[in-house]
Amino acid sequence: MKNIVSRRSFQRICQIASLFFINGHFNAFKTFSIYQGRLKSVFLPVLNCHSCPLALYACPIGALQYFIMTGRLSSYVLGLIALFGVTAGRLGCGLLCPFGLLQDVLFRLGSVRIPLPRGFTYIKYVILLGVVAGATYFLAIPAFCKICPVAVLEAGYPNVLLNPPVWDRLFSPLTHQFTGWFFLVKTLALVIIVFMSIRIKRPFCRIFCPLGALFGLFNRFSVVHIAVDKNNCTSCQRCARICPVDLDIFKYPDSPECILCMKCTTCKCISVEFRTIPMKVRRHAQTR
């Protein structure tokens, strides 16, 4: 139990530190403006809306959509995404994402737990290909940003509240520049996800997040990964019970669903390792 608490505390410390590191433009409370400095040309491996008044960095999905929308891909954007993916996979989802922190907190408020059918986890890949790539390219708009519930929470409401007169904008949601029909759609999506988060572990990360889908593709090859000692495992299923995405790490140690939160490493048979040689070479060396 002590180990579980320490792992959870480590995760919370990382999440809270990341929240303030990514959203550290506190001068917005004085200037009522979005940060436009040099850091906005950089993005981190988390889904954090760049239009948030407090945001210091760009959103990787927003940056990707911009270049898809213009019909040309940036080697800088693709290279940075690949660097994050190959280095750490979905580590940002488990330890850094502010919206992941919100879902973790909401889940602890609930009493009735609902398991998520495995088939639902494929929806985020449909969103990645159909909305982030397809709709953005053909409609020439940042399609996912238009419906993203993270955007309405981190950017929509703060921008309305920080740009007076507040009440006129709150009561005319169909005309204000920060609101409109998409604002209402995102608000509805946010409400649904909030209620889902009370009953289901990390529903947005597992069902809807295109960034999680993108970085999940790198889990099998990332330098940081979860290793399982199957020879000494007793199949107690403790790792599955404490996993925030209900993953059986014994069967799927490199699953794209693993968010590398490291909670399962409380088990002596599970550890965080660093790949330094290709997987085929590593496996060959282990069988000798």
BELDA-V562605 format. One line per field, one symbol per residue. psi: psi as a letter, one per 30 degrees, with the letter a starting at -180 (. if undefined). burial: b if it has 9 or more other C-alpha atoms within 8 Angstrom, else e. Layout:
psi: ???
burial: ???
//
This chain:
psi: eeeeeeeeeeeeeeeeeeefeeigiffffefhlkkgaefffkllhljjkffkffkfllkeeeeeeefeefgkkkfeeeeeeeeeeeegbgeeeeffkefeeeeeeeefflfkkkkkkeffffefeeeeeeeeeeeeeefhlieeefgkfeeeefedeeeeefjlkeeeeeghfffkffbaeeeeeeeeeeeeeeeefffkkheeefefjfeeeeffffeffleklkkkifegkghfgeeeefkfghkjfeeifgkffkghfgefgfkffklklkkflleeeeeeeff.
burial: eeebeebbeebbebbbebbeebbbbeebeeebebbeeebbeebebbbbbbbbbbbbbbbbbbbbbbbbbeeebeeebbeebeebbbbbbbbbbbbbbbbbbebbebbeebeeeeeeeeebbbbbbbbbbbbbbbbbbeebebbbebbbbbbbbbbbbbbbebeeebeebeeebeebeebbebbbbbbebbeebbebbbbbbbbbbbbbbbbbbbbbbbbbebbbbbbbeeeeeeeeeebbebbebbbbbeeebbbbebbbbbbbbbbebbbbbebeeeeeebeeeeee
//
